[in-house]
Amino acid sequence: MSRHVLVTGGAGFIGTHLVRNLHQQGHRVRVLDVFDSQVHSTAEPRFTSEIAECVTGDVRDPETVRLCLRDVDSVVHLAAVVGVGQSMYEVRYYSDTNCGGTAVLWEGILAARERIEKVVVASSMSIYGEGDPETTAETHPLRPTSVYAVTKRDQEEVSLCLGRAYGIPTVALRFFNVYGPEQSLDNPYTGVAAIFISRLLNGEAPIIFGDGTQTRDFTHVSDIVQAIGLALQ
C-alpha cells in the first residue's frame, strides 16, 4: 500500500537514507527539517525534489507542523538534538527540542487523527543506561543517565501513551549506535562510530577507555531503514 509519509528530521543522516528508500518503495514523502548548522553543512537536502518535498522549518512551530501534516497518513519522527555530553549543559535546548517538539508534533497529529494511520518514533538505546553486555528485552528497566537519554525516553513514552489513548498505531524504535555512508564526521555529537571513523581516516588510532574488552552494538543505517519500513506496514 502506498503511503504519504511525513519524516521529521528527514534531511539528516538516517532521514536521508529513509527518504530515498521510501521513494523507491513508491511512497510519497514530505520532509520537515530545521537544517541546524551543527549537523548540516548546507541548508540543502541530499535528495532531489522528485524524491521528496522538503520544508525548512522547526518541529516546535505549531503552524509549520500543521501545514506539514496536511494530507499525510503516516509520520516518522526523527527530529531531535542528539549527543550525550552536550545535553548535560544544554539542558533547556534538549528539553525544548526533543520533548517540546514531540509535544507540538503530537498536537498536530491529534488534530488530524482521522487521517493518520501510523506513527513511528525514533527512540534510543541510551534510555537503558549503563548495563552488562547481554541480550536486553524491551521490558528491561529504563535508567537513563543523561539529559539526552531522558528526553528520548520521554519522546517514546509520550508517543506510546497518546497512540494508545487515541487509537493511533504507534511504534518506538530504540536505535543502537547507527553508522553508515554519508554520516557526518564533523559533528562530535553524532556518536562513537563517527569519532572512530574520523580518527582512522586521519591516520590516528581510536581512543578507547578502559581495558578494551568492553563491547557495544553498532547498527548499519540500512538495517534502521528496513526496521522503520517494517514498522510502517
C-alpha positions as semicolon CSV with decimal commas, in nm:
position;residue;x (nm);y (nm);z (nm)
1;M;0,000;0,000;0,000
2;S;0,136;0,340;-0,098
3;R;0,160;0,592;0,185
4;H;0,213;0,965;0,215
5;V;0,475;0,996;0,488
6;L;0,595;1,299;0,684
7;V;0,954;1,248;0,802
8;T;1,064;1,500;1,065
9;G;1,440;1,543;1,066
10;G;1,432;1,381;0,724
11;A;1,736;1,564;0,587
12;G;1,968;1,415;0,848
13;F;2,183;1,104;0,826
14;I;1,916;0,842;0,895
15;G;1,642;1,052;0,741
16;T;1,816;1,088;0,406
17;H;1,857;0,712;0,371
18;L;1,497;0,656;0,480
19;V;1,354;0,914;0,241
20;R;1,531;0,761;-0,057
21;N;1,412;0,416;0,042
22;L;1,051;0,526;0,090
23;H;1,058;0,687;-0,254
24;Q;1,196;0,367;-0,406
25;Q;0,911;0,176;-0,242
26;G;0,659;0,400;-0,417
27;H;0,560;0,620;-0,122
28;R;0,512;0,997;-0,132
29;V;0,738;1,174;0,115
30;R;0,741;1,515;0,280
31;V;1,039;1,619;0,492
32;L;1,047;1,873;0,774
33;D;1,397;1,975;0,883
34;V;1,541;2,282;1,053
35;F;1,888;2,235;0,892
36;D;2,078;2,303;1,214
37;S;2,430;2,421;1,124
38;Q;2,582;2,182;1,380
39;V;2,452;1,891;1,173
40;H;2,420;2,029;0,819
41;S;2,697;2,198;0,623
42;T;2,436;2,349;0,389
43;A;2,064;2,419;0,403
44;E;2,002;2,183;0,112
45;P;1,886;1,820;0,137
46;R;2,087;1,538;-0,020
47;F;1,793;1,428;-0,232
48;T;1,606;1,593;-0,518
49;S;1,257;1,740;-0,514
50;E;1,144;1,444;-0,726
51;I;1,222;1,216;-0,432
52;A;1,063;1,423;-0,155
53;E;0,907;1,759;-0,082
54;C;1,133;1,938;0,165
55;V;1,007;2,200;0,411
56;T;1,260;2,404;0,607
57;G;1,113;2,465;0,948
58;D;1,113;2,380;1,318
59;V;0,913;2,092;1,462
60;R;0,845;2,318;1,761
61;D;0,640;2,556;1,546
62;P;0,271;2,454;1,552
63;E;0,175;2,621;1,224
64;T;0,466;2,465;1,037
65;V;0,375;2,124;1,176
66;R;0,009;2,172;1,086
67;L;0,097;2,253;0,725
68;C;0,338;1,962;0,701
69;L;0,073;1,719;0,828
70;R;-0,180;1,814;0,564
71;D;-0,283;1,512;0,353
72;V;-0,026;1,273;0,505
73;D;-0,130;0,938;0,653
74;S;0,192;0,835;0,830
75;V;0,458;1,007;1,039
76;V;0,818;0,911;1,111
77;H;0,955;1,132;1,388
78;L;1,335;1,153;1,367
79;A;1,380;1,522;1,455
80;A;1,586;1,557;1,772
81;V;1,902;1,706;1,915
82;V;2,150;1,421;1,962
83;G;2,455;1,368;2,179
84;V;2,501;1,279;2,543
85;G;2,776;1,515;2,656
86;Q;2,627;1,835;2,519
87;S;2,291;1,754;2,676
88;M;2,439;1,785;3,023
89;Y;2,487;2,161;2,986
90;E;2,240;2,249;2,705
91;V;1,952;2,123;2,917
92;R;1,679;2,361;2,804
93;Y;1,774;2,324;2,437
94;Y;1,747;1,946;2,453
95;S;1,425;1,956;2,652
96;D;1,264;2,219;2,428
97;T;1,360;2,044;2,105
98;N;1,316;1,679;2,190
99;C;1,028;1,693;2,437
100;G;0,867;2,018;2,324
101;G;0,897;1,931;1,956
102;T;0,738;1,592;2,015
103;A;0,452;1,756;2,205
104;V;0,385;2,003;1,923
105;L;0,400;1,726;1,665
106;W;0,153;1,514;1,857
107;E;-0,090;1,802;1,899
108;G;-0,083;1,832;1,520
109;I;-0,126;1,457;1,477
110;L;-0,426;1,454;1,710
111;A;-0,587;1,738;1,516
112;A;-0,552;1,525;1,201
113;R;-0,605;1,187;1,366
114;E;-0,881;1,078;1,131
115;R;-0,612;1,059;0,858
116;I;-0,308;0,938;1,050
117;E;-0,272;0,561;1,022
118;K;0,073;0,503;1,172
119;V;0,337;0,688;1,376
120;V;0,697;0,568;1,414
121;V;0,920;0,742;1,668
122;A;1,299;0,722;1,694
123;S;1,399;0,632;2,047
124;S;1,746;0,534;2,168
125;M;1,931;0,255;2,344
126;S;2,060;0,524;2,581
127;I;1,734;0,509;2,776
128;Y;1,853;0,178;2,927
129;G;2,150;0,349;3,090
130;E;2,469;0,161;3,167
131;G;2,450;-0,217;3,173
132;D;2,610;-0,551;3,110
133;P;2,681;-0,685;2,757
134;E;2,380;-0,913;2,738
135;T;2,062;-0,950;2,538
136;T;1,824;-0,681;2,662
137;A;1,447;-0,716;2,648
138;E;1,212;-0,427;2,576
139;T;1,084;-0,470;2,931
140;H;1,429;-0,415;3,082
141;P;1,422;-0,133;3,342
142;L;1,498;0,210;3,199
143;R;1,772;0,401;3,383
144;P;1,874;0,697;3,164
145;T;2,195;0,862;3,280
146;S;2,197;1,176;3,064
147;V;1,957;1,455;2,976
148;Y;1,959;1,330;2,616
149;A;1,850;0,984;2,730
150;V;1,577;1,131;2,950
151;T;1,437;1,328;2,656
152;K;1,441;1,020;2,431
153;R;1,260;0,820;2,698
154;D;1,003;1,098;2,726
155;Q;0,959;1,115;2,347
156;E;0,890;0,744;2,345
157;E;0,654;0,738;2,642
158;V;0,451;1,040;2,533
159;S;0,413;0,894;2,186
160;L;0,308;0,549;2,304
161;C;0,072;0,699;2,562
162;L;-0,108;0,917;2,307
163;G;-0,109;0,645;2,045
164;R;-0,287;0,411;2,285
165;A;-0,525;0,678;2,412
166;Y;-0,641;0,784;2,065
167;G;-0,616;0,452;1,885
168;I;-0,331;0,558;1,655
169;P;-0,091;0,267;1,589
170;T;0,243;0,391;1,724
171;V;0,583;0,224;1,737
172;A;0,901;0,343;1,911
173;L;1,229;0,201;1,783
174;R;1,532;0,211;2,015
175;F;1,826;0,273;1,784
176;F;2,172;0,141;1,876
177;N;2,479;0,337;1,752
178;V;2,386;0,385;1,388
179;Y;2,663;0,411;1,128
180;G;2,696;0,409;0,751
181;P;2,755;0,613;0,434
182;E;2,704;0,991;0,447
183;Q;2,732;1,005;0,825
184;S;2,870;1,337;0,944
185;L;3,227;1,308;1,067
186;D;3,247;1,674;1,167
187;N;2,979;1,676;1,436
188;P;3,127;1,534;1,759
189;Y;2,779;1,453;1,888
190;T;2,686;1,200;1,618
191;G;2,824;0,905;1,814
192;V;3,131;0,700;1,880
193;A;3,127;0,525;1,540
194;A;3,174;0,859;1,363
195;I;3,452;0,953;1,605
196;F;3,635;0,624;1,542
197;I;3,598;0,653;1,164
198;S;3,713;1,015;1,161
199;R;4,030;0,929;1,354
200;L;4,105;0,630;1,131
201;L;4,065;0,842;0,817
202;N;4,313;1,088;0,967
203;G;4,564;0,807;1,031
204;E;4,504;0,813;1,406
205;A;4,413;0,526;1,636
206;P;4,070;0,533;1,802
207;I;4,081;0,634;2,167
208;I;3,936;0,353;2,378
209;F;3,888;0,399;2,750
210;G;3,910;0,113;2,997
211;D;4,080;-0,218;2,925
212;G;3,943;-0,258;2,572
213;T;3,733;-0,565;2,649
214;Q;3,401;-0,379;2,662
215;T;3,151;-0,443;2,382
216;R;2,899;-0,223;2,207
217;D;2,630;-0,270;1,944
218;F;2,657;-0,091;1,609
219;T;2,371;-0,091;1,359
220;H;2,412;-0,016;0,989
221;V;2,180;0,257;0,866
222;S;2,032;0,020;0,606
223;D;1,904;-0,202;0,889
224;I;1,749;0,100;1,060
225;V;1,575;0,197;0,737
226;Q;1,444;-0,156;0,695
227;A;1,312;-0,158;1,052
228;I;1,129;0,171;1,002
229;G;0,980;0,043;0,678
230;L;0,850;-0,269;0,853
231;A;0,710;-0,059;1,138
232;L;0,516;0,150;0,884
233;Q;0,338;-0,156;0,746
